[in-house]
Amino acid sequence: MSNPEDSGMEDNGGSSATTEMISRTDTEHSLSGEEEGPPNIPPPLPPAPPPLAPFRPAPPAQDDEENYFADDKEEEEEEQEEQDELQEEV
């Protein structure tokens, strides 16, 4: 007959592969430290991002170029009127 180690059968009738699998599982479980070590604590959360700036709508578009410089024209006219008044007084 062949050697019992080569047959894959144990003396108690079970498979040596099953026995090896159980012993590996037990060893891995005992080495993991879950039973004897500190409780499993999740890592801390990253810091929260800074708050976003409040929403501001865009200013209205200036379609007419004439209206775009309207304030400048008004200021020039006022300055011209002031100069005319000063010349009249002199």
matplotlib code that plots the C-alpha trace (Angstrom):
import matplotlib.pyplot as plt

x = [0.0, 1.0, 2.1, -0.7, 0.8, 0.7, -3.0, -4.3, -6.3, -5.8, -6.0, -9.4, -10.8, -10.8, -8.9, -5.5, -6.4, -9.4, -7.3, -4.6, -7.2, -8.7, -5.4, -4.4, -7.6, -7.2, -3.6, -4.5, -7.4, -5.3, -2.5, -4.8, -5.1, -8.8, -9.6, -6.8, -5.9, -7.7, -11.1, -11.2, -11.3, -11.9, -9.3, -10.2, -12.2, -10.4, -11.0, -14.1, -13.5, -13.9, -17.4, -18.1, -18.5, -22.1, -23.5, -23.5, -25.3, -23.3, -23.8, -26.1, -24.4, -23.8, -25.2, -25.2, -21.7, -23.3, -24.8, -21.5, -19.8, -22.9, -21.6, -18.3, -20.2, -22.4, -19.3, -17.6, -20.7, -20.9, -17.2, -17.8, -20.7, -18.7, -15.9, -18.4, -19.9, -16.5, -15.6, -18.9, -18.2, -14.8]
y = [0.0, 3.6, 5.9, 7.7, 11.1, 10.6, 9.4, 12.7, 10.9, 11.3, 8.4, 9.7, 9.4, 13.1, 14.7, 16.2, 19.1, 20.0, 19.8, 22.0, 24.6, 24.7, 25.1, 27.9, 29.8, 29.4, 30.7, 33.7, 34.6, 34.4, 36.5, 39.3, 40.7, 41.3, 39.4, 40.6, 44.0, 47.4, 47.7, 48.4, 52.2, 53.9, 56.5, 60.1, 62.0, 64.6, 68.3, 69.9, 72.1, 75.9, 77.3, 78.6, 82.4, 83.6, 83.6, 87.0, 87.4, 88.8, 92.5, 93.2, 93.2, 96.5, 96.1, 99.7, 101.2, 104.7, 104.0, 102.6, 106.0, 108.0, 108.9, 110.2, 112.5, 113.9, 114.7, 116.4, 118.5, 119.6, 120.6, 122.6, 124.4, 125.2, 126.6, 128.7, 130.1, 131.0, 132.8, 134.8, 136.0, 137.3]
z = [0.0, -0.3, 2.5, 4.4, 3.8, 0.0, 0.0, 1.4, 4.1, 7.8, 10.3, 11.5, 8.0, 7.2, 4.3, 5.1, 2.8, 4.9, 8.1, 6.6, 5.5, 9.0, 10.7, 8.3, 8.9, 12.7, 12.5, 10.3, 12.6, 15.7, 14.1, 12.9, 16.4, 16.2, 19.4, 21.6, 20.2, 20.5, 18.8, 15.1, 14.9, 11.5, 10.4, 11.1, 8.5, 6.3, 7.3, 5.8, 2.7, 3.2, 2.6, -0.9, -1.5, -1.8, -5.4, -7.1, -10.4, -13.3, -14.1, -17.0, -20.4, -22.1, -25.6, -26.7, -26.9, -26.9, -23.4, -22.2, -22.4, -21.4, -18.0, -19.5, -22.0, -19.2, -17.1, -20.1, -20.7, -17.0, -17.0, -20.2, -18.7, -15.6, -17.7, -19.8, -16.6, -15.2, -18.5, -18.4, -14.9, -15.8]

ax = plt.figure().add_subplot(projection="3d")
ax.plot(x, y, z, "-o")
ax.set_aspect("equal")
plt.show()
